[in-house]
Amino acid sequence: MTETKVHSIGIVMNGVTGRMGTNQHLMRSIVAIIKQGGVRVGHDEIIMPDPVLVGRNAAKLEKLAAMSGVTKWTTDVDKALSDPHNVVYFDAQTTDRRVESVKRAIAAGKHIYCEKPTALSTAEALELHRLAEKAGVKHGVVQDKLWLPGMLKLRMLREMGFFGQILSVRGEFGYWVFEGDVIPCQRPSWNYRKEEGGGIIFDMLCHWRYVLDNLFGPVRAVSCLGATHIPKRWDEHGKPYECTADDAAYATFEIEGGIIAHMNSSWCVRVRRDDLLTLQVDGTKGSAVAGLRQCLIQPAAGTPRPVWNPDVDSPINFFDTWTTVPTTQDFDNAFKAQWELFLHHVVKGGPFRWNLLEGAKGVQLAEKGIESWQKRCWVQVEECK
């Protein structure tokens, strides 16, 4: 019997005591991969993550280690980077801390995998890409929504030619984030402080860049209006503070090939739709509405013929005229799916297109969105390089 070859990959996981770092990256990705027996890359070959948890609060790290079963943790990031066993550096800190930490990891020769936005300016984001390329390290940026079941079903429909010529994309994202005075806020307070890297434009336009680029085509121009609808919130300790960052963004994008996309992003909206994120794609031969997991379609031949008459109740129940796309495969956690691809890339090589340059494109679109808001005009999106 052939002995299984195990690639033990040390991963410095910095900033995993936060909500996303703990839930999506540690517990639902790395710990889940360990529990499943690693990432199989051949009949007798697997990749096994070996994480070390890094943060600034020893008590939080100790508690997280006990909860996750990960035995290694430290508050000394330089010590973790100096260990030759650790070949990957992952960053899930707040955005304002990311650039300097990633630079130190690149200088230490570590492969880079990090959350988005990768920086607070396009110039810094592109600098990280250039430094990683010069150092010869592999690099990736989290673009999790591409592996959501609903988005994968949209991709399948497009590849099958279901839409015909795609005309438009309309997206709605968001939910009501409580102010924190009576009901606790379900997002960290730094999200609402511009000086700490907060703001929904920087958060969500980075997502919309890779979603639109990968599913529909390159974004060529943006018109964006931001707002701070709720000026006062209460932080994690119950203290009131003034919000300095935008909490809603209303953006329109021109996509190469003539597709128009409009995305509403808001932490001040109450949900009456299929999911927290929905994308409606309209084409000449059919339309689809996708949420996080489900996708509904209406082909041209199944499209009702409504007649405008506001004086009587509509004879058509428009929700009944759509068909659910069947789930024909098992879908894993979206973050875990990309983690497995990145670990495979680190060990076995091969292409991995969701890299620091793609991360810089997201930062670029966020900056262009803010510029559009400030100038109240359309802004062109040049090639990012």
C-alpha positions in Angstrom: 0.0 0.0 0.0 1.3 3.4 -1.0 1.9 5.7 1.9 0.0 9.0 1.8 2.2 12.1 1.4 1.1 14.9 3.7 2.0 18.5 3.0 1.8 20.3 6.4 1.3 24.0 5.6 1.9 26.4 8.4 -0.5 29.4 8.2 -0.1 32.6 10.2 -3.7 33.7 10.7 -3.6 37.3 11.8 -6.8 39.0 13.0 -8.9 35.9 13.4 -10.5 37.0 16.7 -12.9 39.2 14.6 -16.3 38.1 13.4 -15.3 37.1 9.9 -11.9 35.8 10.8 -13.4 33.5 13.5 -16.5 32.3 11.8 -15.7 32.1 8.0 -12.0 31.7 7.9 -11.0 29.7 11.0 -14.0 27.6 12.0 -15.8 27.1 8.6 -12.7 27.0 6.5 -9.4 25.9 8.1 -10.8 23.9 11.0 -13.3 22.3 8.6 -10.5 21.4 6.2 -8.5 19.8 9.1 -11.6 17.8 10.3 -12.3 16.5 6.8 -8.7 15.2 6.6 -7.1 18.0 4.6 -7.3 18.9 0.9 -6.8 15.9 -1.3 -4.6 16.7 -4.3 -4.1 13.2 -5.6 -4.8 9.5 -4.8 -2.1 9.4 -2.1 -1.3 13.1 -1.5 -3.1 15.7 0.8 -2.5 19.2 2.1 -3.0 19.7 5.8 -3.3 23.2 7.2 -1.3 23.9 10.4 -2.5 27.3 11.7 -1.1 29.6 14.3 -3.5 32.2 15.6 -2.2 35.7 15.8 -3.8 38.8 17.4 -3.3 41.6 19.9 -5.4 40.2 22.7 -4.0 37.1 24.5 -7.2 36.3 26.3 -9.2 36.3 23.1 -6.6 34.1 21.4 -6.5 31.6 24.2 -10.3 31.4 24.2 -10.4 31.0 20.4 -7.7 28.3 20.5 -9.8 26.3 23.1 -12.9 26.6 21.0 -11.3 25.7 17.7 -8.9 23.0 18.8 -5.9 24.9 17.3 -3.1 24.6 19.8 -0.7 27.3 18.5 -1.3 31.0 19.1 0.8 34.1 19.8 0.6 37.9 20.1 4.0 38.2 18.4 3.5 38.3 14.7 7.2 38.6 14.0 7.9 35.4 15.9 5.2 33.6 13.8 6.7 35.0 10.6 10.2 34.0 11.5 9.2 30.3 11.8 10.2 28.6 8.5 7.4 26.1 8.9 4.9 28.9 8.4 4.8 29.4 4.7 1.4 31.3 4.3 0.4 34.6 5.9 -3.3 35.3 6.1 -4.7 38.7 7.1 -8.2 39.4 8.4 -7.4 42.5 10.4 -9.2 45.8 9.9 -8.2 47.4 6.6 -6.1 50.2 8.0 -3.7 47.6 9.5 -3.4 45.4 6.4 -0.8 47.0 4.2 2.0 47.2 6.6 1.4 43.7 7.9 1.3 42.2 4.4 4.5 44.0 3.5 6.2 42.5 6.5 5.0 39.0 5.5 6.2 39.5 1.9 9.6 40.6 3.2 9.7 37.4 5.3 9.1 35.4 2.1 5.6 34.2 3.0 2.8 33.4 0.5 0.0 35.9 1.0 -3.7 35.3 1.3 -5.8 38.2 2.7 -9.3 39.7 3.1 -10.5 42.6 1.0 -10.1 45.5 0.7 -6.4 44.9 0.5 -5.7 48.6 1.1 -7.3 52.0 1.5 -5.9 53.3 -1.8 -5.3 51.9 -5.2 -1.7 52.9 -5.1 -1.0 50.9 -1.9 -3.0 47.9 -3.3 -0.9 47.9 -6.5 2.3 48.2 -4.4 1.4 45.1 -2.5 0.9 43.2 -5.9 4.3 44.5 -7.2 6.1 43.6 -4.0 4.6 40.1 -4.0 5.5 39.5 -7.7 9.1 40.8 -7.1 9.5 38.6 -4.1 8.2 35.6 -6.1 5.6 34.6 -3.5 2.2 33.3 -4.4 -0.7 35.6 -3.4 -4.5 35.6 -3.3 -7.4 37.8 -2.1 -10.7 36.6 -0.7 -13.5 36.9 -3.3 -15.9 34.6 -1.6 -19.2 35.5 -3.4 -18.0 33.8 -6.5 -18.4 30.4 -4.8 -21.9 31.1 -3.4 -24.4 28.6 -4.9 -26.6 31.3 -6.3 -23.7 32.9 -8.1 -22.4 29.6 -9.4 -25.9 28.9 -10.8 -25.8 32.3 -12.6 -22.5 31.4 -14.1 -23.9 28.1 -15.3 -26.9 29.8 -16.9 -24.6 32.3 -18.8 -22.3 29.5 -20.0 -25.3 27.6 -21.3 -26.5 30.7 -23.2 -29.7 30.9 -21.3 -29.9 34.7 -21.2 -29.1 35.4 -24.9 -27.8 38.9 -24.9 -27.5 40.2 -21.4 -29.0 43.6 -21.1 -28.9 44.6 -17.4 -28.1 43.5 -13.9 -29.9 44.8 -10.8 -28.6 44.0 -7.4 -29.9 44.6 -3.9 -27.7 44.0 -0.9 -28.1 44.8 2.8 -30.2 44.6 5.9 -31.1 46.7 9.0 -28.0 47.0 11.2 -29.4 48.1 14.6 -28.0 51.3 16.1 -26.9 49.6 19.3 -28.8 51.7 21.9 -31.6 49.2 22.5 -30.8 46.2 20.4 -27.0 45.4 20.0 -25.4 46.4 16.7 -24.6 43.3 14.6 -21.6 44.9 12.9 -18.4 46.2 14.5 -18.3 50.0 15.2 -15.2 50.6 13.1 -17.4 49.9 10.0 -19.0 53.3 10.6 -15.7 55.3 11.2 -14.0 56.5 8.0 -10.8 57.1 9.9 -10.6 53.4 10.7 -11.2 52.2 7.2 -15.0 51.9 7.5 -17.7 52.7 5.0 -20.0 50.6 2.8 -18.6 51.9 -0.5 -15.1 50.6 0.3 -16.6 47.4 1.7 -19.1 46.5 -1.0 -17.8 48.0 -4.2 -14.7 45.7 -3.8 -17.2 42.8 -3.8 -19.2 44.1 -6.8 -16.0 44.6 -8.8 -15.1 40.9 -8.8 -18.7 39.7 -9.1 -19.4 41.9 -12.1 -16.0 41.3 -13.7 -16.2 37.5 -13.4 -19.9 36.9 -14.2 -20.6 39.6 -16.7 -17.6 41.5 -18.0 -15.1 44.2 -17.0 -16.4 47.3 -15.3 -15.6 50.4 -17.4 -17.4 53.3 -15.6 -19.2 54.0 -12.4 -21.7 56.6 -11.1 -22.2 56.3 -7.3 -24.1 58.2 -4.6 -23.2 57.5 -1.0 -25.0 58.5 2.2 -24.7 58.4 6.0 -28.3 57.8 6.8 -27.8 57.1 10.5 -25.4 59.7 12.0 -25.2 58.2 15.5 -24.7 54.7 16.7 -23.6 52.9 19.9 -20.4 50.8 20.0 -19.6 47.4 21.5 -19.3 48.9 25.0 -22.6 50.8 24.8 -21.0 54.2 24.2 -22.5 56.6 21.6 -20.4 57.8 18.7 -20.8 59.9 15.6 -20.7 58.0 12.3 -18.1 59.4 9.9 -18.4 56.8 7.2 -21.2 56.1 4.6 -23.7 53.4 5.4 -25.5 53.2 2.0 -24.3 53.3 -1.6 -26.4 53.5 -4.8 -24.2 52.7 -7.7 -24.6 52.2 -11.5 -21.9 50.5 -13.6 -21.2 50.4 -17.3 -19.9 47.0 -18.2 -17.9 46.1 -21.4 -20.3 45.0 -24.1 -23.1 47.4 -23.2 -24.5 45.7 -20.0 -25.8 48.2 -17.4 -25.6 47.1 -13.7 -27.1 48.9 -10.8 -26.3 47.8 -7.2 -27.9 49.2 -4.0 -25.9 48.5 -0.9 -27.3 49.5 2.5 -27.0 48.8 6.2 -30.2 50.8 6.6 -32.7 48.8 4.7 -35.4 46.3 5.9 -35.4 43.1 3.8 -38.5 42.2 1.7 -36.9 40.2 -1.0 -35.7 36.6 -1.4 -32.3 37.0 0.4 -29.9 39.5 1.9 -28.3 39.6 -1.6 -30.3 39.3 -4.8 -29.1 39.8 -8.4 -31.6 40.0 -11.2 -30.1 39.4 -14.7 -32.3 40.3 -17.7 -31.5 39.1 -21.2 -33.2 38.8 -24.5 -33.9 35.1 -24.1 -34.5 34.9 -20.4 -34.1 36.4 -16.9 -32.8 35.0 -13.6 -32.9 36.1 -10.0 -30.2 34.7 -7.7 -29.8 34.9 -4.0 -27.0 33.5 -1.8 -28.1 29.9 -2.5 -31.1 29.7 -4.8 -31.7 30.9 -8.3 -35.0 31.4 -10.2 -35.4 31.7 -13.9 -38.0 32.9 -16.4 -37.4 32.1 -20.1 -38.7 34.2 -22.9 -41.3 31.6 -23.7 -42.5 31.6 -20.1 -42.7 35.4 -19.7 -46.3 36.7 -19.0 -47.7 39.6 -21.0 -48.8 42.2 -18.4 -51.0 45.1 -19.3 -50.8 48.3 -17.3 -54.1 49.0 -15.4 -53.7 50.5 -12.0 -57.5 50.5 -11.4 -57.8 46.7 -10.8 -55.8 44.1 -9.0 -53.3 42.4 -11.2 -54.6 39.1 -12.6 -51.0 37.8 -12.6 -49.1 36.7 -9.5 -45.6 37.6 -10.8 -43.9 35.4 -8.2 -45.6 32.3 -9.5 -44.2 32.8 -13.0 -40.6 31.8 -12.1 -39.0 28.4 -11.9 -36.4 27.3 -9.4 -33.0 26.1 -10.9 -32.5 22.7 -9.4 -29.4 22.0 -7.2 -27.5 19.3 -9.1 -24.3 19.3 -7.0 -23.2 19.7 -3.4 -22.0 23.2 -2.6 -19.4 23.8 0.1 -18.9 27.0 2.2 -17.7 29.7 -0.2 -14.8 30.8 1.9 -13.6 27.2 2.4 -13.9 26.5 -1.3 -11.5 29.4 -2.1 -9.1 28.4 0.7 -8.8 24.9 -0.7 -8.0 26.4 -4.2 -5.4 28.7 -2.7 -3.7 25.9 -0.7 -3.6 23.8 -3.8 -2.0 26.7 -5.6 0.7 27.1 -2.9 1.6 23.4 -3.0 1.1 22.4 -6.6 1.3 25.6 -8.5 -0.9 26.3 -11.5 -3.1 29.3 -12.1 -4.9 31.3 -9.3 -6.4 34.4 -10.9 -8.0 35.8 -7.7 -4.7 37.5 -6.7 -3.5 40.9 -5.3 -4.0 42.5 -8.7 -7.7 41.5 -8.6 -7.8 42.9 -5.1 -6.4 46.2 -6.3 -9.2 46.3 -8.9 -11.7 46.2 -6.1 -10.0 49.1 -4.3 -9.8 51.0 -7.5 -13.6 50.7 -8.1 -14.3 51.8 -4.5 -12.0 54.9 -4.9 -13.7 55.7 -8.2 -17.1 55.3 -6.5 -16.1 57.8 -3.8 -14.8 60.2 -6.5 -18.0 59.9 -8.4 -20.0 60.7 -5.2 -17.8 63.7 -4.5 -17.9 65.1 -8.0 -21.5 64.0 -8.7 -20.5 62.6 -12.1 -19.7 59.5 -14.1 -16.1 58.3 -13.6 -14.2 56.1 -16.0 -12.5 53.0 -14.7 -9.1 52.5 -16.4 -7.2 49.3 -16.7 -5.6 48.6 -13.3 -1.9 47.7 -13.6 
